Amino acid sequence: MTKTFTCSIIATEFNKSLIDSMLEIASSELELLGIGLQSIIRVPGAYEIPLIADIELSKPAVGGLVVLGYIEKGETLHGEVMGHSVSNALVNLQLKLKKPIGIGIIGPGATYEQAEVRYENSARAAVRALKHVADLLGIQ
């Protein structure tokens, strides 16, 4: 019996309708590429992604992750700080656990109108990045 590469998706609740569309696209892309979906986990926002990603990637059955979110343009630098913190944490998890993460987080600094234009490509690109790195690592 051939073992199928499986991943989980972590998606934010913030701007739920946009993220729900990204989640649908990412799920379809996983199926198209023959990647199994272990679970879908919803978190409140981007700051909550790294902890859940660490826990999920520690599971032997989970070969990688796709993370989906949107950090909108605000009146302060809060989103920029969030984007840097979350991205840094996710890159460090990949290095620590040697498992790929496809990052589909729009922003920081994107307006909702910009996010509407980017969400489809962002969701697909996150899945394709996961697959490409998994292939490079020989994860099947």
N, C-alpha and C positions, 0 to 999 in steps of 0.2 A: 504494500500500500504506500503510495507517494504522499509525503507530508506536504501540505500546502502552506506557503508563507501566509501568516495572518498578522493583522494589525488591529489596533483600536483607533477610534476617532475621539478626540477631545474637542468639544465645541462650546463656545460661550453662549450664555443666554442673552447677553447685552446685544441689543438690536436683533432680537430673535427672528424676525421675519427674513432679514437678510441672511443670517447665519443658517436658518432652516433651508434656504435655497442652496447655500454652499454645501450643506450637509447632504442634500439630495444629489447634487452633482458629484461630490466626492465619493459617495456610496456607489453611484453608477460607474464611475471611473475605476474604482477598485474591482468591481465585478468584471468590467471590460478587460482589465489587465490580469484577471485570474488571481487576485489577492483576496484571501479570506478576511472577513470582518469579525473580529472577536467580540467587540462591544463598542457602544457609543456612550460616551460619558458627557453630561452637560455640567458646566461650571458657571458660576455667576459672571465672571469676567476674565480678562487676560491674566491678571495677577494670580489667579487660582490655578492656571494651567501647569506651571512647573512642578508643584507638589504632586498633583494627580498624575502627571506624566512620569515622574520618578517612580511612583508606586506601581503604575500600570506597566512600565517597561521592566520592572523587576520580576514580573510574572513570566515564567518560562514559555508559556504558550503565546506570548505577545512578541512578535518579531520586530515591530516598529510602531510608529504612531503617525497619524495625520492630525495636526492641530488647526483649528479654524476659529477665526475671530476678526474683530474690527475694532481698532483703536482710533476713535474719531478726533478730528481737529477740535481743540478746545481753546479757551481764552488764556490758558496758562500752559506751562511746560509739563504738566502732569502726564499727558499722553506720551510725550517724548521719553520721559523717565521710565514710564511703564514699558514702552516698546523696547528700550535698551535693556532693561532688567529682564524681561521675559525672554527676549532673543538670546541674551547671554546665558541665562539659565538653561535654555533648551539646547544650545550648542554644547555646553558643558556636560549635560546629560548624555548626549550622543558620544562624546569622548570617553566619559566614565563607563558607560554600559555597553558601548560598541554596538548600538542598535540605532537605525536611522529614524529621523523625524522629518516628515514633510511639513513645512511650515506654511500655512495659508492664513496668515494674519495680515489684513489690510491696514495700512497705516504704520506708524502714527502720523497724524496730520492730514488724513484724508477726509474730505467732506462726504456727506452721505451720497451726494450726486456722483462723486468720484468712485465711491465704494460700489454703487450700482453698476458702474461701467466695468469694474474690475473683478467682481465677485466670482463670475464663472471661470475666468482664466486663473484666478488665484486658487480656487478649489481644485481644478484640474492639475495645475502646476505642482501643488503640494503632493498630490498622489503620484504624479509622474516622478517627482524628485525622490520620494520614498522608494519607489520601484527601482529607479536607476541606482541609487546608493545600495539598496539591498542586493541588486545584481552584482555590483562591484565587490561587495563583501562576500558574495557567494551564499547569501541567505536565501533559502528556498522554502 
